Amino acid sequence: MATWRYVDFSVKEAQRLADLTSIVVDLETTEIICNLFTKRAQQFEQSKDRETLVLMEALCTAAIVRYGRSFVSGVRQQIPVQVIDQLSKKHQESHVFFMDLRHKWVAHSVNAFECTDVVAYLTPEEKGPKNVSGISARPMRTVSLGIPDMLRLQKLAAAVRGKLNILIKDEEQKVLCFAQSLPPDQFYAKDTPTPKLAEDKDAGKSRRKW
């Protein structure tokens, strides 16, 4: 019985394929998180306890982070600009909205979705001389997006992923053609690769491009 196996082909000619595939994982995860949010919508609407609000916030921000990281600079290549240009006008507007949230609400405290006012408590005139009796900071923030926006993000991520899957198919064919242009013996001489496990010491390091 024939045994099919695979060998490592992590070369620079395959870098774009690896990066695009990694981005698709982020988009799929975004869709799953949004789905989890909407599945628990009834619970969220009926309960306003602190634990539920934190869970809503966690799912909402996680979805925005996983979507947004596909478009920011890093080791891997970013999504080509033309991918967004190919989306519907509605999806393009949604993309701008969620990237603004990623940059100015989730990743950094910039916009009006989060603010803290300071108030001065005044002694009632009937209680004595006019006086500032106390000072208090009052944080106010948008805890989470609503169900319509989470569904909006889910559909956007799916649309972008659909465009990327087309690019991935084309890239797979390019890499296959390149691999087939090389002497096959060099592949058969390799061993099946073992999984690469990250360690604590890798947390602060940038991985290398091939």
Secondary structure, DSSP 8 states (H G I E B T S, - for coil): -----------GGGHHHHHHHHHHHHHHHHHHHHHHHHHTHHHHHH---HHHHHHHHHHHHHHHHHHHTTSS-SSS----HHHHHTS-HHHHHHHHHHHHHIIIIISS--STTEEEEEEEEE--GGGSS--EEEEEEEEEE-----HHHHHHHHHHHHHHHHHHHHHHHHHHHHHHHHHHTS-THHHHTS---------GGGTTS-----
